Amino acid sequence: MLRVTKRFSRFAVALGGFLIFVGIIVIGVFLIGFLGVVDFSIIDSETFYSLSLLLLLAIGLVDLVAGIILWRR
């Protein structure tokens, strides 16, 4: 049982680090777009909009799984 808990602990730490990294990238992209450094009007098509929403949903689900793992720990 201790071995399984240790494995989940390592997985939760790795997942948490990944989510922090992705969060920093998302905040950076937002700031670059907000300050007008890069024009994101090229991704106004419906395909890219759906893809970005799907990506945000996937990140949210991974975040939820990490939260559950850390809560049960």
N, CA, C and O atoms as a Maestro MAE file, in Angstrom:
{
 s_m_m2io_version
 :::
 2.0.0
}

f_m_ct {
 s_m_title
 :::
 protein
 m_atom[292] {
  # First column is atom index #
  i_m_mmod_type
  r_m_x_coord
  r_m_y_coord
  r_m_z_coord
  i_m_residue_number
  s_m_chain_name
  s_m_pdb_residue_name
  s_m_pdb_atom_name
  i_m_atomic_number
  :::
  1 25 0.817 -1.186 0.000 1 A "MET " " N  " 7
  2 3 0.000 0.000 0.000 1 A "MET " " CA " 6
  3 2 0.868 1.261 0.000 1 A "MET " " C  " 6
  4 15 0.541 2.244 -0.664 1 A "MET " " O  " 8
  5 25 1.960 1.226 0.738 2 A "LEU " " N  " 7
  6 3 2.857 2.370 0.790 2 A "LEU " " CA " 6
  7 2 3.488 2.633 -0.568 2 A "LEU " " C  " 6
  8 15 3.731 3.782 -0.937 2 A "LEU " " O  " 8
  9 25 3.749 1.564 -1.306 3 A "ARG " " N  " 7
  10 3 4.349 1.707 -2.620 3 A "ARG " " CA " 6
  11 2 3.407 2.411 -3.594 3 A "ARG " " C  " 6
  12 15 3.840 3.238 -4.396 3 A "ARG " " O  " 8
  13 25 2.117 2.080 -3.520 4 A "VAL " " N  " 7
  14 3 1.124 2.714 -4.382 4 A "VAL " " CA " 6
  15 2 0.993 4.196 -4.030 4 A "VAL " " C  " 6
  16 15 0.892 5.039 -4.921 4 A "VAL " " O  " 8
  17 25 0.995 4.509 -2.752 5 A "THR " " N  " 7
  18 3 0.895 5.896 -2.313 5 A "THR " " CA " 6
  19 2 2.110 6.695 -2.777 5 A "THR " " C  " 6
  20 15 1.977 7.848 -3.187 5 A "THR " " O  " 8
  21 25 3.282 6.090 -2.713 6 A "LYS " " N  " 7
  22 3 4.491 6.770 -3.156 6 A "LYS " " CA " 6
  23 2 4.438 7.026 -4.666 6 A "LYS " " C  " 6
  24 15 4.883 8.070 -5.143 6 A "LYS " " O  " 8
  25 25 3.895 6.071 -5.402 7 A "ARG " " N  " 7
  26 3 3.784 6.231 -6.850 7 A "ARG " " CA " 6
  27 2 2.810 7.356 -7.190 7 A "ARG " " C  " 6
  28 15 3.088 8.171 -8.070 7 A "ARG " " O  " 8
  29 25 1.659 7.409 -6.492 8 A "PHE " " N  " 7
  30 3 0.707 8.487 -6.724 8 A "PHE " " CA " 6
  31 2 1.303 9.833 -6.330 8 A "PHE " " C  " 6
  32 15 1.023 10.850 -6.964 8 A "PHE " " O  " 8
  33 25 2.108 9.839 -5.306 9 A "SER " " N  " 7
  34 3 2.748 11.066 -4.856 9 A "SER " " CA " 6
  35 2 3.694 11.598 -5.931 9 A "SER " " C  " 6
  36 15 3.690 12.792 -6.230 9 A "SER " " O  " 8
  37 25 4.486 10.732 -6.497 10 A "ARG " " N  " 7
  38 3 5.395 11.138 -7.566 10 A "ARG " " CA " 6
  39 2 4.623 11.620 -8.785 10 A "ARG " " C  " 6
  40 15 4.991 12.610 -9.417 10 A "ARG " " O  " 8
  41 25 3.544 10.905 -9.107 11 A "PHE " " N  " 7
  42 3 2.721 11.284 -10.252 11 A "PHE " " CA " 6
  43 2 2.082 12.653 -10.025 11 A "PHE " " C  " 6
  44 15 2.032 13.470 -10.944 11 A "PHE " " O  " 8
  45 25 1.600 12.907 -8.826 12 A "ALA " " N  " 7
  46 3 0.970 14.189 -8.503 12 A "ALA " " CA " 6
  47 2 1.987 15.321 -8.574 12 A "ALA " " C  " 6
  48 15 1.657 16.409 -9.045 12 A "ALA " " O  " 8
  49 25 3.192 15.094 -8.125 13 A "VAL " " N  " 7
  50 3 4.234 16.122 -8.191 13 A "VAL " " CA " 6
  51 2 4.593 16.413 -9.645 13 A "VAL " " C  " 6
  52 15 4.734 17.575 -10.026 13 A "VAL " " O  " 8
  53 25 4.742 15.379 -10.452 14 A "ALA " " N  " 7
  54 3 5.066 15.578 -11.867 14 A "ALA " " CA " 6
  55 2 3.927 16.301 -12.582 14 A "ALA " " C  " 6
  56 15 4.167 17.197 -13.391 14 A "ALA " " O  " 8
  57 25 2.706 15.915 -12.287 15 A "LEU " " N  " 7
  58 3 1.549 16.551 -12.907 15 A "LEU " " CA " 6
  59 2 1.423 18.002 -12.468 15 A "LEU " " C  " 6
  60 15 1.091 18.868 -13.276 15 A "LEU " " O  " 8
  61 25 1.681 18.270 -11.210 16 A "GLY " " N  " 7
  62 3 1.645 19.638 -10.714 16 A "GLY " " CA " 6
  63 2 2.696 20.516 -11.391 16 A "GLY " " C  " 6
  64 15 2.418 21.660 -11.751 16 A "GLY " " O  " 8
  65 25 3.885 19.984 -11.561 17 A "GLY " " N  " 7
  66 3 4.935 20.729 -12.258 17 A "GLY " " CA " 6
  67 2 4.565 21.013 -13.697 17 A "GLY " " C  " 6
  68 15 4.812 22.107 -14.203 17 A "GLY " " O  " 8
  69 25 3.975 20.035 -14.356 18 A "PHE " " N  " 7
  70 3 3.527 20.224 -15.736 18 A "PHE " " CA " 6
  71 2 2.450 21.305 -15.817 18 A "PHE " " C  " 6
  72 15 2.474 22.140 -16.720 18 A "PHE " " O  " 8
  73 25 1.516 21.291 -14.884 19 A "LEU " " N  " 7
  74 3 0.440 22.276 -14.905 19 A "LEU " " CA " 6
  75 2 0.950 23.683 -14.610 19 A "LEU " " C  " 6
  76 15 0.452 24.652 -15.183 19 A "LEU " " O  " 8
  77 25 1.925 23.805 -13.737 20 A "ILE " " N  " 7
  78 3 2.533 25.113 -13.491 20 A "ILE " " CA " 6
  79 2 3.221 25.620 -14.756 20 A "ILE " " C  " 6
  80 15 3.111 26.797 -15.097 20 A "ILE " " O  " 8
  81 25 3.923 24.737 -15.444 21 A "PHE " " N  " 7
  82 3 4.601 25.095 -16.686 21 A "PHE " " CA " 6
  83 2 3.599 25.545 -17.744 21 A "PHE " " C  " 6
  84 15 3.807 26.569 -18.395 21 A "PHE " " O  " 8
  85 25 2.515 24.792 -17.922 22 A "VAL " " N  " 7
  86 3 1.493 25.144 -18.906 22 A "VAL " " CA " 6
  87 2 0.816 26.458 -18.518 22 A "VAL " " C  " 6
  88 15 0.519 27.279 -19.385 22 A "VAL " " O  " 8
  89 25 0.575 26.660 -17.238 23 A "GLY " " N  " 7
  90 3 -0.026 27.907 -16.789 23 A "GLY " " CA " 6
  91 2 0.836 29.110 -17.094 23 A "GLY " " C  " 6
  92 15 0.325 30.154 -17.498 23 A "GLY " " O  " 8
  93 25 2.143 28.977 -16.907 24 A "ILE " " N  " 7
  94 3 3.057 30.078 -17.214 24 A "ILE " " CA " 6
  95 2 3.035 30.385 -18.707 24 A "ILE " " C  " 6
  96 15 3.058 31.550 -19.103 24 A "ILE " " O  " 8
  97 25 2.990 29.351 -19.530 25 A "ILE " " N  " 7
  98 3 2.934 29.557 -20.980 25 A "ILE " " CA " 6
  99 2 1.631 30.244 -21.376 25 A "ILE " " C  " 6
  100 15 1.648 31.163 -22.195 25 A "ILE " " O  " 8
  101 25 0.509 29.818 -20.814 26 A "VAL " " N  " 7
  102 3 -0.785 30.422 -21.152 26 A "VAL " " CA " 6
  103 2 -0.820 31.887 -20.728 26 A "VAL " " C  " 6
  104 15 -1.308 32.730 -21.481 26 A "VAL " " O  " 8
  105 25 -0.317 32.202 -19.548 27 A "ILE " " N  " 7
  106 3 -0.272 33.592 -19.098 27 A "ILE " " CA " 6
  107 2 0.648 34.417 -20.005 27 A "ILE " " C  " 6
  108 15 0.329 35.562 -20.327 27 A "ILE " " O  " 8
  109 25 1.766 33.855 -20.410 28 A "GLY " " N  " 7
  110 3 2.675 34.557 -21.316 28 A "GLY " " CA " 6
  111 2 2.048 34.844 -22.665 28 A "GLY " " C  " 6
  112 15 2.205 35.942 -23.198 28 A "GLY " " O  " 8
  113 25 1.336 33.867 -23.230 29 A "VAL " " N  " 7
  114 3 0.660 34.068 -24.512 29 A "VAL " " CA " 6
  115 2 -0.425 35.133 -24.375 29 A "VAL " " C  " 6
  116 15 -0.599 35.966 -25.265 29 A "VAL " " O  " 8
  117 25 -1.150 35.106 -23.265 30 A "PHE " " N  " 7
  118 3 -2.172 36.126 -23.041 30 A "PHE " " CA " 6
  119 2 -1.551 37.517 -22.983 30 A "PHE " " C  " 6
  120 15 -2.055 38.448 -23.610 30 A "PHE " " O  " 8
  121 25 -0.461 37.662 -22.236 31 A "LEU " " N  " 7
  122 3 0.178 38.967 -22.118 31 A "LEU " " CA " 6
  123 2 0.729 39.453 -23.458 31 A "LEU " " C  " 6
  124 15 0.639 40.639 -23.775 31 A "LEU " " O  " 8
  125 25 1.293 38.547 -24.237 32 A "ILE " " N  " 7
  126 3 1.814 38.931 -25.553 32 A "ILE " " CA " 6
  127 2 0.674 39.420 -26.450 32 A "ILE " " C  " 6
  128 15 0.820 40.414 -27.162 32 A "ILE " " O  " 8
  129 25 -0.456 38.719 -26.410 33 A "GLY " " N  " 7
  130 3 -1.604 39.151 -27.206 33 A "GLY " " CA " 6
  131 2 -2.228 40.425 -26.671 33 A "GLY " " C  " 6
  132 15 -2.635 41.287 -27.450 33 A "GLY " " O  " 8
  133 25 -2.309 40.559 -25.361 34 A "PHE " " N  " 7
  134 3 -2.930 41.731 -24.743 34 A "PHE " " CA " 6
  135 2 -2.122 42.997 -24.998 34 A "PHE " " C  " 6
  136 15 -2.690 44.063 -25.237 34 A "PHE " " O  " 8
  137 25 -0.813 42.883 -24.948 35 A "LEU " " N  " 7
  138 3 0.048 44.038 -25.175 35 A "LEU " " CA " 6
  139 2 0.225 44.362 -26.655 35 A "LEU " " C  " 6
  140 15 0.816 45.388 -26.992 35 A "LEU " " O  " 8
  141 25 -0.272 43.513 -27.534 36 A "GLY " " N  " 7
  142 3 -0.215 43.782 -28.968 36 A "GLY " " CA " 6
  143 2 1.104 43.460 -29.622 36 A "GLY " " C  " 6
  144 15 1.385 43.951 -30.716 36 A "GLY " " O  " 8
  145 25 1.917 42.649 -28.985 37 A "VAL " " N  " 7
  146 3 3.200 42.267 -29.576 37 A "VAL " " CA " 6
  147 2 2.974 41.368 -30.792 37 A "VAL " " C  " 6
  148 15 3.682 41.479 -31.793 37 A "VAL " " O  " 8
  149 25 1.990 40.484 -30.700 38 A "VAL " " N  " 7
  150 3 1.650 39.571 -31.786 38 A "VAL " " CA " 6
  151 2 0.167 39.730 -32.086 38 A "VAL " " C  " 6
  152 15 -0.649 39.850 -31.172 38 A "VAL " " O  " 8
  153 25 -0.179 39.730 -33.368 39 A "ASP " " N  " 7
  154 3 -1.572 39.846 -33.783 39 A "ASP " " CA " 6
  155 2 -2.142 38.437 -33.959 39 A "ASP " " C  " 6
  156 15 -1.682 37.676 -34.810 39 A "ASP " " O  " 8
  157 25 -3.143 38.099 -33.150 40 A "PHE " " N  " 7
  158 3 -3.737 36.769 -33.200 40 A "PHE " " CA " 6
  159 2 -4.985 36.712 -34.080 40 A "PHE " " C  " 6
  160 15 -5.778 35.779 -33.951 40 A "PHE " " O  " 8
  161 25 -5.175 37.674 -34.961 41 A "SER " " N  " 7
  162 3 -6.361 37.679 -35.810 41 A "SER " " CA " 6
  163 2 -6.327 36.559 -36.845 41 A "SER " " C  " 6
  164 15 -7.359 36.241 -37.437 41 A "SER " " O  " 8
  165 25 -5.177 35.965 -37.071 42 A "ILE " " N  " 7
  166 3 -5.072 34.875 -38.042 42 A "ILE " " CA " 6
  167 2 -5.798 33.615 -37.554 42 A "ILE " " C  " 6
  168 15 -6.186 32.771 -38.361 42 A "ILE " " O  " 8
  169 25 -5.978 33.491 -36.250 43 A "ILE " " N  " 7
  170 3 -6.627 32.290 -35.720 43 A "ILE " " CA " 6
  171 2 -8.095 32.538 -35.395 43 A "ILE " " C  " 6
  172 15 -8.651 31.934 -34.477 43 A "ILE " " O  " 8
  173 25 -8.722 33.444 -36.167 44 A "ASP " " N  " 7
  174 3 -10.136 33.736 -35.960 44 A "ASP " " CA " 6
  175 2 -11.057 32.684 -36.561 44 A "ASP " " C  " 6
  176 15 -12.270 32.757 -36.364 44 A "ASP " " O  " 8
  177 25 -10.530 31.725 -37.277 45 A "SER " " N  " 7
  178 3 -11.393 30.731 -37.907 45 A "SER " " CA " 6
  179 2 -12.018 29.815 -36.856 45 A "SER " " C  " 6
  180 15 -11.510 29.691 -35.741 45 A "SER " " O  " 8
  181 25 -13.107 29.189 -37.224 46 A "GLU " " N  " 7
  182 3 -13.863 28.324 -36.312 46 A "GLU " " CA " 6
  183 2 -13.054 27.103 -35.880 46 A "GLU " " C  " 6
  184 15 -13.204 26.634 -34.752 46 A "GLU " " O  " 8
  185 25 -12.209 26.589 -36.751 47 A "THR " " N  " 7
  186 3 -11.416 25.402 -36.437 47 A "THR " " CA " 6
  187 2 -10.432 25.687 -35.307 47 A "THR " " C  " 6
  188 15 -10.333 24.908 -34.359 47 A "THR " " O  " 8
  189 25 -9.721 26.775 -35.402 48 A "PHE " " N  " 7
  190 3 -8.747 27.110 -34.366 48 A "PHE " " CA " 6
  191 2 -9.425 27.475 -33.054 48 A "PHE " " C  " 6
  192 15 -8.895 27.204 -31.976 48 A "PHE " " O  " 8
  193 25 -10.609 28.094 -33.149 49 A "TYR " " N  " 7
  194 3 -11.351 28.441 -31.945 49 A "TYR " " CA " 6
  195 2 -11.778 27.176 -31.203 49 A "TYR " " C  " 6
  196 15 -11.631 27.089 -29.984 49 A "TYR " " O  " 8
  197 25 -12.302 26.203 -31.933 50 A "SER " " N  " 7
  198 3 -12.710 24.939 -31.323 50 A "SER " " CA " 6
  199 2 -11.518 24.185 -30.749 50 A "SER " " C  " 6
  200 15 -11.613 23.583 -29.679 50 A "SER " " O  " 8
  201 25 -10.408 24.220 -31.456 51 A "LEU " " N  " 7
  202 3 -9.206 23.532 -30.996 51 A "LEU " " CA " 6
  203 2 -8.679 24.154 -29.705 51 A "LEU " " C  " 6
  204 15 -8.251 23.438 -28.800 51 A "LEU " " O  " 8
  205 25 -8.710 25.480 -29.617 52 A "SER " " N  " 7
  206 3 -8.220 26.125 -28.403 52 A "SER " " CA " 6
  207 2 -9.144 25.836 -27.223 52 A "SER " " C  " 6
  208 15 -8.667 25.651 -26.103 52 A "SER " " O  " 8
  209 25 -10.452 25.794 -27.452 53 A "LEU " " N  " 7
  210 3 -11.373 25.441 -26.379 53 A "LEU " " CA " 6
  211 2 -11.174 24.001 -25.924 53 A "LEU " " C  " 6
  212 15 -11.245 23.710 -24.730 53 A "LEU " " O  " 8
  213 25 -10.926 23.107 -26.864 54 A "LEU " " N  " 7
  214 3 -10.668 21.709 -26.525 54 A "LEU " " CA " 6
  215 2 -9.380 21.578 -25.728 54 A "LEU " " C  " 6
  216 15 -9.302 20.776 -24.797 54 A "LEU " " O  " 8
  217 25 -8.373 22.359 -26.087 55 A "LEU " " N  " 7
  218 3 -7.106 22.333 -25.353 55 A "LEU " " CA " 6
  219 2 -7.294 22.846 -23.924 55 A "LEU " " C  " 6
  220 15 -6.746 22.272 -22.983 55 A "LEU " " O  " 8
  221 25 -8.059 23.912 -23.760 56 A "LEU " " N  " 7
  222 3 -8.319 24.426 -22.417 56 A "LEU " " CA " 6
  223 2 -9.122 23.436 -21.590 56 A "LEU " " C  " 6
  224 15 -8.893 23.313 -20.386 56 A "LEU " " O  " 8
  225 25 -10.060 22.728 -22.211 57 A "LEU " " N  " 7
  226 3 -10.823 21.702 -21.504 57 A "LEU " " CA " 6
  227 2 -9.907 20.569 -21.050 57 A "LEU " " C  " 6
  228 15 -10.030 20.086 -19.924 57 A "LEU " " O  " 8
  229 25 -9.000 20.148 -21.910 58 A "ALA " " N  " 7
  230 3 -8.071 19.068 -21.551 58 A "ALA " " CA " 6
  231 2 -7.174 19.490 -20.390 58 A "ALA " " C  " 6
  232 15 -6.922 18.700 -19.480 58 A "ALA " " O  " 8
  233 25 -6.695 20.724 -20.418 59 A "ILE " " N  " 7
  234 3 -5.856 21.214 -19.324 59 A "ILE " " CA " 6
  235 2 -6.662 21.262 -18.025 59 A "ILE " " C  " 6
  236 15 -6.145 20.924 -16.960 59 A "ILE " " O  " 8
  237 25 -7.913 21.677 -18.110 60 A "GLY " " N  " 7
  238 3 -8.771 21.713 -16.927 60 A "GLY " " CA " 6
  239 2 -9.024 20.335 -16.352 60 A "GLY " " C  " 6
  240 15 -9.031 20.165 -15.133 60 A "GLY " " O  " 8
  241 25 -9.236 19.336 -17.223 61 A "LEU " " N  " 7
  242 3 -9.457 17.971 -16.739 61 A "LEU " " CA " 6
  243 2 -8.211 17.397 -16.086 61 A "LEU " " C  " 6
  244 15 -8.303 16.707 -15.070 61 A "LEU " " O  " 8
  245 25 -7.051 17.676 -16.656 62 A "VAL " " N  " 7
  246 3 -5.802 17.216 -16.047 62 A "VAL " " CA " 6
  247 2 -5.600 17.882 -14.692 62 A "VAL " " C  " 6
  248 15 -5.133 17.253 -13.742 62 A "VAL " " O  " 8
  249 25 -5.956 19.156 -14.615 63 A "ASP " " N  " 7
  250 3 -5.870 19.879 -13.345 63 A "ASP " " CA " 6
  251 2 -6.813 19.275 -12.311 63 A "ASP " " C  " 6
  252 15 -6.453 19.163 -11.139 63 A "ASP " " O  " 8
  253 25 -8.007 18.887 -12.726 64 A "LEU " " N  " 7
  254 3 -8.964 18.255 -11.825 64 A "LEU " " CA " 6
  255 2 -8.427 16.918 -11.301 64 A "LEU " " C  " 6
  256 15 -8.544 16.623 -10.111 64 A "LEU " " O  " 8
  257 25 -7.852 16.129 -12.172 65 A "VAL " " N  " 7
  258 3 -7.284 14.841 -11.757 65 A "VAL " " CA " 6
  259 2 -6.144 15.062 -10.757 65 A "VAL " " C  " 6
  260 15 -6.038 14.344 -9.763 65 A "VAL " " O  " 8
  261 25 -5.295 16.055 -11.025 66 A "ALA " " N  " 7
  262 3 -4.200 16.342 -10.094 66 A "ALA " " CA " 6
  263 2 -4.738 16.789 -8.745 66 A "ALA " " C  " 6
  264 15 -4.200 16.410 -7.706 66 A "ALA " " O  " 8
  265 25 -5.790 17.587 -8.752 67 A "GLY " " N  " 7
  266 3 -6.398 18.024 -7.500 67 A "GLY " " CA " 6
  267 2 -6.979 16.877 -6.704 67 A "GLY " " C  " 6
  268 15 -6.837 16.837 -5.482 67 A "GLY " " O  " 8
  269 25 -7.630 15.942 -7.376 68 A "ILE " " N  " 7
  270 3 -8.199 14.774 -6.685 68 A "ILE " " CA " 6
  271 2 -7.102 13.912 -6.090 68 A "ILE " " C  " 6
  272 15 -7.228 13.425 -4.967 68 A "ILE " " O  " 8
  273 25 -6.017 13.721 -6.848 69 A "ILE " " N  " 7
  274 3 -4.902 12.917 -6.340 69 A "ILE " " CA " 6
  275 2 -4.288 13.572 -5.109 69 A "ILE " " C  " 6
  276 15 -3.994 12.896 -4.124 69 A "ILE " " O  " 8
  277 25 -4.096 14.876 -5.164 70 A "LEU " " N  " 7
  278 3 -3.505 15.556 -4.022 70 A "LEU " " CA " 6
  279 2 -4.468 15.612 -2.843 70 A "LEU " " C  " 6
  280 15 -4.025 15.585 -1.694 70 A "LEU " " O  " 8
  281 25 -5.755 15.688 -3.093 71 A "TRP " " N  " 7
  282 3 -6.764 15.709 -2.007 71 A "TRP " " CA " 6
  283 2 -6.789 14.377 -1.271 71 A "TRP " " C  " 6
  284 15 -6.890 14.348 -0.045 71 A "TRP " " O  " 8
  285 25 -6.698 13.277 -2.010 72 A "ARG " " N  " 7
  286 3 -6.748 11.951 -1.400 72 A "ARG " " CA " 6
  287 2 -5.465 11.602 -0.677 72 A "ARG " " C  " 6
  288 15 -5.449 10.672 0.129 72 A "ARG " " O  " 8
  289 25 -4.413 12.308 -0.937 73 A "ARG " " N  " 7
  290 3 -3.095 12.024 -0.356 73 A "ARG " " CA " 6
  291 2 -3.081 12.360 1.081 73 A "ARG " " C  " 6
  292 15 -2.058 12.190 1.745 73 A "ARG " " O  " 8
  :::
 }
 m_bond[291] {
  # First column is bond index #
  i_m_from
  i_m_to
  i_m_order
  :::
  1 1 2 1
  2 2 3 1
  3 3 4 2
  4 3 5 1
  5 5 6 1
  6 6 7 1
  7 7 8 2
  8 7 9 1
  9 9 10 1
  10 10 11 1
  11 11 12 2
  12 11 13 1
  13 13 14 1
  14 14 15 1
  15 15 16 2
  16 15 17 1
  17 17 18 1
  18 18 19 1
  19 19 20 2
  20 19 21 1
  21 21 22 1
  22 22 23 1
  23 23 24 2
  24 23 25 1
  25 25 26 1
  26 26 27 1
  27 27 28 2
  28 27 29 1
  29 29 30 1
  30 30 31 1
  31 31 32 2
  32 31 33 1
  33 33 34 1
  34 34 35 1
  35 35 36 2
  36 35 37 1
  37 37 38 1
  38 38 39 1
  39 39 40 2
  40 39 41 1
  41 41 42 1
  42 42 43 1
  43 43 44 2
  44 43 45 1
  45 45 46 1
  46 46 47 1
  47 47 48 2
  48 47 49 1
  49 49 50 1
  50 50 51 1
  51 51 52 2
  52 51 53 1
  53 53 54 1
  54 54 55 1
  55 55 56 2
  56 55 57 1
  57 57 58 1
  58 58 59 1
  59 59 60 2
  60 59 61 1
  61 61 62 1
  62 62 63 1
  63 63 64 2
  64 63 65 1
  65 65 66 1
  66 66 67 1
  67 67 68 2
  68 67 69 1
  69 69 70 1
  70 70 71 1
  71 71 72 2
  72 71 73 1
  73 73 74 1
  74 74 75 1
  75 75 76 2
  76 75 77 1
  77 77 78 1
  78 78 79 1
  79 79 80 2
  80 79 81 1
  81 81 82 1
  82 82 83 1
  83 83 84 2
  84 83 85 1
  85 85 86 1
  86 86 87 1
  87 87 88 2
  88 87 89 1
  89 89 90 1
  90 90 91 1
  91 91 92 2
  92 91 93 1
  93 93 94 1
  94 94 95 1
  95 95 96 2
  96 95 97 1
  97 97 98 1
  98 98 99 1
  99 99 100 2
  100 99 101 1
  101 101 102 1
  102 102 103 1
  103 103 104 2
  104 103 105 1
  105 105 106 1
  106 106 107 1
  107 107 108 2
  108 107 109 1
  109 109 110 1
  110 110 111 1
  111 111 112 2
  112 111 113 1
  113 113 114 1
  114 114 115 1
  115 115 116 2
  116 115 117 1
  117 117 118 1
  118 118 119 1
  119 119 120 2
  120 119 121 1
  121 121 122 1
  122 122 123 1
  123 123 124 2
  124 123 125 1
  125 125 126 1
  126 126 127 1
  127 127 128 2
  128 127 129 1
  129 129 130 1
  130 130 131 1
  131 131 132 2
  132 131 133 1
  133 133 134 1
  134 134 135 1
  135 135 136 2
  136 135 137 1
  137 137 138 1
  138 138 139 1
  139 139 140 2
  140 139 141 1
  141 141 142 1
  142 142 143 1
  143 143 144 2
  144 143 145 1
  145 145 146 1
  146 146 147 1
  147 147 148 2
  148 147 149 1
  149 149 150 1
  150 150 151 1
  151 151 152 2
  152 151 153 1
  153 153 154 1
  154 154 155 1
  155 155 156 2
  156 155 157 1
  157 157 158 1
  158 158 159 1
  159 159 160 2
  160 159 161 1
  161 161 162 1
  162 162 163 1
  163 163 164 2
  164 163 165 1
  165 165 166 1
  166 166 167 1
  167 167 168 2
  168 167 169 1
  169 169 170 1
  170 170 171 1
  171 171 172 2
  172 171 173 1
  173 173 174 1
  174 174 175 1
  175 175 176 2
  176 175 177 1
  177 177 178 1
  178 178 179 1
  179 179 180 2
  180 179 181 1
  181 181 182 1
  182 182 183 1
  183 183 184 2
  184 183 185 1
  185 185 186 1
  186 186 187 1
  187 187 188 2
  188 187 189 1
  189 189 190 1
  190 190 191 1
  191 191 192 2
  192 191 193 1
  193 193 194 1
  194 194 195 1
  195 195 196 2
  196 195 197 1
  197 197 198 1
  198 198 199 1
  199 199 200 2
  200 199 201 1
  201 201 202 1
  202 202 203 1
  203 203 204 2
  204 203 205 1
  205 205 206 1
  206 206 207 1
  207 207 208 2
  208 207 209 1
  209 209 210 1
  210 210 211 1
  211 211 212 2
  212 211 213 1
  213 213 214 1
  214 214 215 1
  215 215 216 2
  216 215 217 1
  217 217 218 1
  218 218 219 1
  219 219 220 2
  220 219 221 1
  221 221 222 1
  222 222 223 1
  223 223 224 2
  224 223 225 1
  225 225 226 1
  226 226 227 1
  227 227 228 2
  228 227 229 1
  229 229 230 1
  230 230 231 1
  231 231 232 2
  232 231 233 1
  233 233 234 1
  234 234 235 1
  235 235 236 2
  236 235 237 1
  237 237 238 1
  238 238 239 1
  239 239 240 2
  240 239 241 1
  241 241 242 1
  242 242 243 1
  243 243 244 2
  244 243 245 1
  245 245 246 1
  246 246 247 1
  247 247 248 2
  248 247 249 1
  249 249 250 1
  250 250 251 1
  251 251 252 2
  252 251 253 1
  253 253 254 1
  254 254 255 1
  255 255 256 2
  256 255 257 1
  257 257 258 1
  258 258 259 1
  259 259 260 2
  260 259 261 1
  261 261 262 1
  262 262 263 1
  263 263 264 2
  264 263 265 1
  265 265 266 1
  266 266 267 1
  267 267 268 2
  268 267 269 1
  269 269 270 1
  270 270 271 1
  271 271 272 2
  272 271 273 1
  273 273 274 1
  274 274 275 1
  275 275 276 2
  276 275 277 1
  277 277 278 1
  278 278 279 1
  279 279 280 2
  280 279 281 1
  281 281 282 1
  282 282 283 1
  283 283 284 2
  284 283 285 1
  285 285 286 1
  286 286 287 1
  287 287 288 2
  288 287 289 1
  289 289 290 1
  290 290 291 1
  291 291 292 2
  :::
 }
}
